[in-house]
């Protein structure tokens, strides 16, 4: 079975492969992508896949929420709340799957992309992977479960510092603090992830949702409540004058950068 769009899904032999599919925009998270992910997670649950591989197209995992979309909204706070709650619903449903979740991170995992990677049970990274919170650069608080999961993975003090100063972790650094479980050369990345997924799909995985909840704190609703709190906090932050200014300034730079890249590509084709 295959589904296409801003998120692609393929399922075979008990393995569901979910690919964020906006490579020209760093697989940034839009409302359409968040809604597609929620639908796909529902499809996976109905199919009973034993392993879910989450990855991104085009050499990037995900750069996080689409700031250009945020900047275009009349009410940025309200828009960010809708985006966060939609994406969070998909992440909460992902956490309820009786399947091993593997994040296959090749390239940048930032903001909501970092949160998505943290939702996985196993993180496999290429040597060019890069992990960062990114929220602080535009005056926002964490979402996508990052403030809940990151302290549990790397420790509360290190997680707070990572967010406060915008610390970036490369693949080796992320492995050193426990965020990444295996680093695989890019040339062998897809094969290594598929080998792991196939091996895990041969085992019964009907215990995974309960195991995941126990490791996170026993209460299966705690993660959902925390996601709700994150959505409220990031919406309030986005509505502030400072964040609104930073979001709009970022969007202007992003549009200029995209236009320059398009001009370079056109010159290259003409030559």
C-alpha positions in Angstrom: 0.0 0.0 0.0 1.3 3.5 -0.9 0.0 7.0 -0.1 1.4 10.2 -1.4 1.2 13.9 -0.7 3.1 16.1 1.9 3.6 12.8 3.8 4.2 9.5 2.0 3.3 6.1 3.4 4.4 2.7 2.2 3.6 -0.5 4.0 5.1 -3.9 3.4 5.8 -7.0 5.5 4.8 -5.4 8.8 6.9 -2.2 8.2 5.2 1.2 7.6 7.6 3.8 6.2 6.4 7.4 6.7 8.3 10.0 4.7 7.8 13.8 5.2 7.7 14.9 1.6 8.4 18.6 1.3 12.1 18.4 0.3 12.2 21.9 -1.3 11.2 23.4 2.0 13.2 21.3 4.4 10.2 19.1 5.1 8.8 22.0 7.2 5.6 21.3 9.0 2.5 22.9 7.5 -1.1 22.3 8.4 -1.5 20.1 5.4 1.5 18.0 6.4 0.2 17.8 10.0 -3.2 16.7 8.9 -1.7 14.1 6.5 0.5 12.7 9.2 -2.5 12.3 11.5 -4.4 10.5 8.8 -1.5 8.2 8.0 -1.0 7.3 11.7 -4.6 6.2 11.7 -4.0 4.1 8.6 -1.0 2.4 10.3 -3.0 1.7 13.5 -5.7 0.0 11.4 -3.2 -2.0 9.5 -1.4 -3.2 12.6 2.1 -2.6 11.4 4.8 -3.8 13.8 7.4 -1.2 12.9 7.1 2.4 11.8 10.0 4.2 10.2 9.8 8.0 10.1 12.1 9.9 7.8 12.3 12.9 5.5 12.8 13.3 1.8 15.7 15.2 0.2 18.4 14.8 2.8 16.6 16.7 5.6 14.5 15.1 8.4 12.5 18.3 9.2 13.3 21.9 9.9 10.2 22.3 12.1 7.2 24.4 11.7 6.9 26.4 8.4 7.7 29.9 9.5 6.7 31.4 6.2 3.2 30.0 6.7 3.2 31.4 10.3 4.2 34.9 9.0 1.4 34.9 6.4 -1.3 34.4 9.1 -3.5 37.3 10.1 -3.4 36.1 13.7 -0.1 34.4 14.2 -0.9 33.2 17.7 -4.1 31.5 16.6 -2.5 30.0 13.6 0.4 28.5 15.6 -2.1 27.0 18.1 -4.0 25.3 15.3 -0.7 24.0 13.7 0.6 22.8 17.1 -2.6 21.0 18.2 -3.0 19.3 14.8 0.6 18.1 14.8 0.4 17.2 18.4 -2.7 15.0 17.8 -0.7 13.0 15.3 2.2 12.6 17.7 0.0 11.5 20.5 -1.7 8.9 18.3 1.8 7.8 17.1 2.7 7.2 20.8 -0.3 4.9 21.1 0.8 2.6 18.3 1.7 -1.0 19.2 4.8 -0.7 17.0 8.4 0.1 17.4 9.0 3.6 16.1 12.3 4.3 14.3 13.4 7.8 13.5 15.7 7.7 10.5 17.4 11.1 10.7 19.5 12.2 7.7 20.2 15.9 7.9 18.5 18.5 10.1 16.0 17.7 12.8 14.9 21.1 14.3 12.0 22.4 16.3 9.0 20.2 15.6 11.3 17.9 13.6 13.3 17.3 16.8 10.1 16.6 18.7 9.1 14.1 16.0 12.5 12.3 16.3 12.2 12.3 20.1 8.9 10.4 19.7 10.7 7.4 18.3 11.8 4.5 20.4 15.1 4.2 18.3 16.9 7.1 16.6 19.2 6.1 13.7 21.2 9.0 12.3 23.5 9.5 9.3 26.9 11.2 9.9 25.4 14.5 8.6 22.5 14.6 11.1 22.1 17.8 13.1 19.7 18.2 16.1 18.6 21.6 17.5 15.6 23.1 19.3 15.4 26.2 17.1 12.3 27.7 18.8 14.4 30.3 20.7 15.6 31.9 17.5 12.1 33.2 16.7 11.0 33.8 20.3 8.9 30.6 20.8 8.7 28.0 23.5 9.1 24.3 22.7 6.3 22.2 21.2 5.9 18.8 19.6 6.7 17.1 22.8 10.3 18.4 23.0 10.0 19.9 26.5 8.6 16.6 27.7 10.8 14.1 25.9 14.2 15.9 25.6 14.8 16.1 29.4 14.0 12.4 29.6 16.5 11.6 26.9 19.5 13.9 27.7 18.7 15.1 31.2 16.8 18.2 32.4 19.8 20.5 32.9 21.3 19.8 29.4 17.8 20.1 27.8 17.2 23.5 29.3 20.6 24.7 28.3 20.2 23.3 24.8 17.0 25.4 24.4 18.3 28.5 26.2 21.5 28.9 24.1 20.4 27.2 20.8 23.0 24.4 21.2 23.3 22.3 18.1 24.2 18.6 18.4 25.8 16.8 15.5 25.5 13.0 15.1 28.4 12.2 17.4 27.3 14.7 20.0 23.8 13.5 19.9 25.0 9.9 20.4 27.2 10.9 23.3 24.2 12.3 25.2 21.9 9.4 24.3 19.7 11.1 21.7 21.0 8.9 18.9 21.3 5.2 19.2 23.3 4.4 16.0 25.2 6.4 13.4 25.3 5.0 9.9 27.2 6.4 6.8 24.8 8.1 4.4 25.8 5.6 1.6 24.4 2.7 3.6 21.7 4.6 5.6 18.5 3.3 4.0 19.7 -0.3 3.9 20.7 -0.2 7.5 17.4 1.2 8.6 15.5 -1.3 6.5 17.5 -4.2 7.9 16.7 -3.1 11.5 13.0 -2.5 10.7 12.7 -6.0 9.1 14.3 -7.7 12.0 12.1 -5.9 14.5 9.0 -6.6 12.4 9.6 -10.4 12.9 8.8 -10.0 16.6 5.4 -9.5 18.2 5.1 -5.8 19.2 1.7 -5.7 20.8 3.3 -4.5 24.1 4.9 -1.3 22.7 2.2 1.3 23.5 2.1 0.1 27.1 5.9 -0.1 27.3 6.3 3.3 25.9 3.9 4.8 28.4 5.7 3.0 31.3 9.1 4.3 30.3 7.7 7.8 30.1 5.9 7.8 33.4 3.1 5.1 33.5 0.2 7.5 32.9 -0.7 7.1 29.1 -2.5 10.4 29.2 0.4 12.4 30.6 2.0 12.9 27.2 -1.2 14.2 25.7 -1.7 16.7 28.6 1.8 18.0 28.2 1.3 18.4 24.4 -1.8 20.5 25.2 0.2 22.7 27.6 2.9 23.1 25.0 0.3 24.2 22.4 -1.0 26.9 24.7 2.4 28.2 25.6 3.7 28.4 22.0 0.6 30.1 20.9 0.9 32.8 23.6 4.6 33.2 22.8 3.8 33.5 19.0 1.3 36.3 19.7 3.9 38.4 21.5 5.3 41.5 19.6 8.9 40.2 19.7 8.0 36.8 18.3 5.7 38.2 15.7 8.6 40.5 14.5 11.1 37.7 14.5 8.8 35.3 12.6 8.1 37.9 9.9 11.7 38.9 9.6 12.6 35.2 9.3 10.0 34.7 6.6 11.4 37.6 4.6 14.9 36.1 4.7 13.6 32.7 3.8 11.7 34.0 0.7 14.8 35.9 -0.4 17.0 32.8 0.0 14.5 30.7 -1.9 14.4 33.3 -4.7 18.2 33.4 -4.9 18.4 29.6 -5.0 15.9 29.5 -7.8 17.9 32.1 -9.8 21.1 30.0 -9.3 19.3 26.9 -10.5 18.0 28.7 -13.6 21.5 30.0 -14.4 22.9 26.5 -14.0 20.3 25.0 -16.3 20.9 27.7 -18.9 24.7 27.1 -18.8 
